[in-house]
Structures are given as C-alpha cells and as structure tokens.
C-alpha cells in the first residue's frame, strides 16, 4: 500500500501539472478541447501521425518556451511583440491563443483549422510599425512568418527528441516538418522547410538577422521571473524554463542574457537540463492524461 507521503507527492504533482496545463490552455480550454476533438468533419492529419504525436506531447511545454526565446532574437519579430502584445499584462492569455491555434490546426476539423488561420491572418494585418532605426516591419511579412515558423518547429522537434514520450525516428522526422509546412503555407509562409536538412538551412539563413535587443532581453526576463503562478507551481515552471534553456545554443543564451556553458559546466548543464525537463514534463503528463481520455471519448462519439 502506498504511504501517505507518496500519495501526497502524487497529489501535489497532479495539482502542479494541472495548474500549468490550465494556464496554457486558458479559461476556455475545456470548451476549445470539445470543439477541437468533438466537431465532426475531415482532419488534415491522421491520429498517431508525427505532427499529432509531437503537438500532443507534454514536451511541447518545454518546446514552446524555447521557441519564444528563439523567436525573440529576430528584432522585427520582437519589436512587433513589444509594440502590440500584452505579454506583460496577459502573458498566459497570449500563450493560450497560441496553444489553441496549434491544437486546432493539428487536431481540429479542417473547417475550424482554416477559420483559426484566417483569424490569425486578420490579427496580423494590424501588427505593423518601425524598428528603432526606422526600418518598417509587418507581422504578415512572409519572411518574418518564416522565421517564427522555423523557430517553432525546430524547438518543438528538439524538445520532443529530448523529453517526448515517443521520439520521431527516420522518415518520421521529415514527415513532421512536411505536415507543419502544410499549415505554415496556408498561413502565409513562403516555401517552409519540409526536411530536417531544409530546416537547418533555413535557420542558418536567418542567422545574420538575429540579435538580442533590449526588448528581447526584457521580454525573456519577464517570461522567466514573472510567471503569475501559485507558489507551489513555480518550481515546476522554472524546471520547464531550465529545460528550455538547456536546449538553447550558447550564442543565443549570450544574446538573451541567459546562463551559458562558459558559466555552467556544459556536461552538468545538459544533465541538469535533462533532469529538470523529465520531472516537469512528467508532472504535466499526469494532468494531460485525463484530457486525452476526454478527447478520445469525444472522437469515439464523433465516429
């Protein structure tokens, strides 16, 4: 029989995981889940295909944080966030919008997926401005969208490799990128990468444009130190952040003012990062398990 201490530990882990999941899903999470999985109609991607395995895994919490860090290194992308985003006042609301978009385009009925893509495109139309040097930017710019997409899929795939329940192997990896490219193309990305080699080439091509601006450092500092979570959930959140940082190359950490291997021993850094990610994603899997069961029930009812 389990001891009271172990039962209490499990209960706390479930509560912490559930709180993080609730924050990312947002207050409309249950209703959106019902719409995503319960609406009848054809889907773009079959259950069990690479994109559903990656985007349905708890490792996305690490990948999402890493993607935000990487995306912030493009000055135009970061300026758009600084000028138009409510990340200081409603960081979790912004993340909930992104998670809903990913869920709808990955698992939702095609009609709903197209609808949410159009909604994002309309929102992008008003996100325009100028950089400090006077260079104009627009969120709808296909080149800028291409960076945001490449940073996302690179982060999601890398986090899934390290912390995912069933990492992709062989041809599954290129299939994942081809599936994400389908959605990205509909959003407005020109020639999104459909292979790992293409993704590496895309990321390398953007490298000369990247820099850790003051706005980027401020945003990442806010993301790390001001999560607006109950005290009990903050250690788990910081574990997710630590895992995301461990997946970030040294030059990117240096640009963003994050700890890097010259400060931390590289081997220790990887070991600690792996441990943090395993613990935190494990907690979230506990919380996600009931949600997946509900989703399967909705899918069975739909069939």
C-alpha positions, 0 to 999 in steps of 0.5 A: 500500500502506498504511504501517505507521503507518496500519495501526497507527492502524487497529489501535489504533482497532479495539482502542479501539472494541472495548474500549468496545463490550465494556464496554457490552455486558458479559461476556455480550454475545456470548451476549445478541447470539445470543439477541437476533438468533438466537431465532426468533419475531415482532419488534415492529419491522421491520429498517431501521425508525427505532427499529432504525436509531437503537438500532443506531447507534454514536451511541447511545454518545454518546446514552446518556451524555447521557441519564444526565446528563439523567436525573440532574437529576430528584432522585427519579430520582437519589436512587433511583440513589444509594440502590440502584445500584452505579454506583460499584462496577459502573458498566459492569455497570449500563450493560450491563443497560441496553444489553441491555434496549434491544437486546432490546426493539428487536431481540429476539423479542417473547417475550424483549422482554416477559420483559426488561420484566417483569424490569425491572418486578420490579427496580423494585418494590424501588427505593423510599425518601425524598428528603432532605426526606422526600418518598417516591419509587418507581422504578415511579412512572409519572411518574418512568418518564416522565421517564427515558423522555423523557430517553432518547429525546430524547438518543438522537434528538439524538445520532443527528441529530448523529453517526448514520450515517443521520439520521431525516428527516420522518415518520421522526422521529415514527415513532421516538418512536411505536415507543419509546412502544410499549415505554415503555407496556408498561413502565409509562409513562403516555401517552409522547410519540409526536411530536417536538412531544409530546416537547418538551412533555413535557420542558418539563413536567418542567422545574420538577422538575429540579435538580442535587443533590449526588448528581447532581453526584457521580454525573456526576463519577464517570461522567466521571473514573472510567471503569475503562478501559485507558489507551489507551481513555480518550481515546476515552471522554472524546471520547464524554463531550465529545460528550455534553456538547456536546449538553447545554443550558447550564442543565443543564451549570450544574446538573451542574457541567459546562463551559458556553458562558459558559466555552467559546466556544459556536461552538468548543464545538459544533465541538469537540463535533462533532469529538470525537463523529465520531472516537469514534463512528467508532472504535466503528463499526469494532468494531460492524461485525463484530457486525452481520455476526454478527447478520445471519448469525444472522437469515439462519439464523433465516429 
